[in-house]
């Protein structure tokens, strides 16, 4: 297994566990889920953190901290809309 595949599988498991623990789930659409996780990995490689692909990064670490996936907004968005903004987590 390649390093990238291991990283992907590890992150997938972390987010599956997070969703299960919090009473929601990952998007069942495999393509959406894969695309978002790959984007998280790319953002971590580029910016040093797993910033949500659907959030803007200001460059201010204090402001941007709230946008690290799972971002501080995701639970409220799931409760109100049935999914987080980027559709990684759903009800």
Secondary structure, 3 states (H helix, E strand, C coil): CCHHHHHHHHHHHHHHHHHHHHCCEECCCHHHHHHHHHHHHHHHHHHCCCECCCCCCCCCHHHHHHHECCCCCHHHHHHHHCECCCCCEEC
